[in-house]
Amino acid sequence: MSRPFRKKVALDSLRRDADPRHVEIFEALVLQRRKPVDVAAAYAMSRNQVDGIKFRMLKRIRAIARRMWGELDEQ
């Protein structure tokens, strides 16, 4: 599986649950090389749902960020 395809799949899975503005914030954080846990926390704060966001969703965001971060290292 090519890198751009994996990244697209990761972003598509995020877009299903996210507002486009939140996806832009998420992509910017990943490109700034933030740690996955920081990306997940910042993403939750951007949605004003620090307390209410589902733990499962945070885990998924963290996993997507980790995958995208790894792809940046490969380039």
Secondary structure, DSSP 8 states (H G I E B T S, - for coil): --HHHHHHHHHHHHHTTS-HHHHHHHHHHHHTT--HHHHHHHHHHHTT-TTTS-HHHHHHHHHHHHHHHHHHHH-
